[in-house]
Amino acid sequence: MGPYRKSLVKTVKALVFCIVGLVVVVVSVGLGFRAYRQYLNARALAIHSPNGIQEGMFVAIGGIDQWLQIRGEDRKNPVLLFVHGGPGASTIPISSGWQPWEKYFTVVQWDQRGAGRTYRGTGRAIAPTMTVARMAQDGIEVAEYLRAHLHKDKIVLVGHSWGSFLGIHIVKQRPDLFYAYVGTGQVIGSATFEKQFEVTIAHLQRLAQAVNNTEALMELAPIAARQNKLGDRLILEKWAKALALPSIESFKLAGRIPPPFMPDFSLLDWYYWRRGILFSAEYLRGRDGPMNQVDLRSLGVEFAIPMFFFEGTEDYMTPIQPAEQYFDQIEAPHKEFVRFESGDHFIPLDRPDEFLAELLTRVRPLADPPNDHSVSDGGRRRAAGQPDRSAVKRESARE
């Protein structure tokens, strides 16, 4: 090897060493900054009230360890179990906007079978158990655990999206465990996704008209009258990408803490958070999944507990119309349909303060009987002294 080649090799080696060193420094600084932000955020979210609770632990549920997070400023408050959507999309790293909820409720988040830290502990070994029947029984066991652990007679269940579909199964089987059910982004069955298809096509047509895309309009026109065919889905996906249809992840998350800096949530947790969503989708989403194969009306429309639907009027993922039709058929001791004007699919996460206001006005009095000063108004409960909130249009039960 000549002197020139030796010099070139040394130079390349030195350059590679510098690049590697620079990458190590940048990564180290980034991780250090993230750790510092997480430290500050942990202090901001810490619960210091003398009767408060702040726990995160695995609990034996359904033959496996499942992760629960429990937070609240006063153990005397009603317990609210949030059943997340996805399926597989744990809300723990994106829920800092719920901190005000913890003043009025003990808020419980549950990483379901196949989700988040529960999936991190089990991996794919639980694949044969990824069924609605098994997961509904999991939810019942979680509620029973919370009653015993927190010394409560009953709890409130809030189900979002997939969690609303699962939540109906849970409260239908064991109404004795719950004060009330609140569904948001309510999934009914195939009717929800047929309407989603229709709404999405209409949205794409408006986008195509706005930019005078005649090719898109020609391809979309004949499928607008058809329902959910496989070939039509491929055309929809093609134009959703070409016309920049907003994605499901484009909503603006409320809360003081950006998800990457959520305390006590490692990069490995993020990895399994994403893997859990993909894993759960294999068994619970799609044309052959339970949300398309089972219509909730087949379970019966009679419920033994108060039923509430909190729905966004601009929800393109689970459009409001099928939920309204289902609600009208429900028979319950008390029921209310609450419309969030211009609300999307993620109102608990991007409008959490309004969501909380409705929980306090309508639901919390049912879970706090000794201090219940609410009054009845045409099938609608409104807590005494609570102001009307014009941002949310209300429709009381037609009973």
LINUR-V796994 format. One record per pair of residues at least 12 apart in sequence whose C-alpha atoms are under 7 Angstrom apart, sorted by the first residue. I is the first residue (numbers start at 1). J is the second residue. Records with the same first field share a line. If there is no record, write none. Layout:
BEGIN
I->J, J
END
This chain:
BEGIN
34->261
37->261
38->261, 262, 263
39->263
41->262, 263
42->263
47->73
49->73
51->73, 74, 75
52->72, 73, 74, 75
53->70, 71, 72, 73, 75
54->70, 71, 72
55->69, 70, 71
56->68, 69, 70
57->69
61->138, 141, 142
62->138
65->118
66->111, 112, 113, 118
67->110, 111, 117, 118
68->108, 109, 110, 111
69->108, 109, 110
70->106, 107, 108, 109
71->102, 106, 107, 108
72->102, 103, 105, 106, 107
73->102, 103
75->106
77->104, 105, 106
78->105, 106, 155, 367, 368
79->105, 106, 107, 155, 156
80->105, 106, 107, 108, 155, 156, 157
81->107, 108, 109, 156, 157, 158
82->108, 109, 157, 158, 159
83->110, 158, 159, 160, 163, 167
84->159, 160, 163
85->160, 161, 162, 163
86->162, 277
87->162, 277, 280, 281, 284
88->112, 114, 115, 276, 277, 280
89->115, 277
90->111, 115, 116
92->109
93->259, 262, 265
94->259
95->349
96->255, 256, 257
97->254, 255, 256, 349, 352
98->352
101->356
113->135
114->276, 279, 280
115->273, 276, 277
116->269, 272, 273, 276
117->269, 272
119->272, 276
120->272
130->283
132->166
136->166, 169, 170
139->170
140->170
143->177
154->177, 178, 179
155->177, 178, 179
156->178, 179, 180, 181
157->178, 180, 181, 182
158->181, 182, 183
159->182, 183, 184
160->183, 184, 185, 186
161->184, 185, 186, 187
162->187
164->183, 184, 186, 187
165->186, 187, 188
172->303
175->304, 305
179->305, 366, 367
180->305, 306, 307
181->306, 307, 308
182->307, 308, 309, 310
183->308, 309, 310
184->309, 310, 311
185->311, 318, 345
186->318, 323
187->318
188->295, 296, 322, 323
189->291, 292, 293, 294, 295, 296
190->291, 292, 293, 295
191->322
192->318, 319, 322
194->227, 228
195->319
196->316, 317, 318, 319
197->228
198->224
199->316
200->316
201->224
204->240
205->217, 220
207->243
208->243
216->239
252->350
253->349, 350
254->349, 350, 351
301->329, 330, 331
302->330, 331, 332
303->331, 332
304->332, 333
305->332, 333
306->332, 333, 334, 335
307->332, 334, 335, 336
308->335, 336, 337
309->336, 337, 338
310->337, 338, 339
311->338, 339, 340
312->339, 340, 341, 342, 343, 344, 345, 347
313->339, 340, 341, 342, 343, 344
314->342, 343, 344
315->343, 344, 345
316->345
317->345
318->345
334->379
335->397
336->380, 395, 396, 397
337->394, 395, 396, 397
338->393, 394, 395
339->392, 393, 394
340->392, 393
341->391, 392, 393
361->382, 383, 386
362->381, 382, 383
379->396, 397, 399
380->396, 397
END
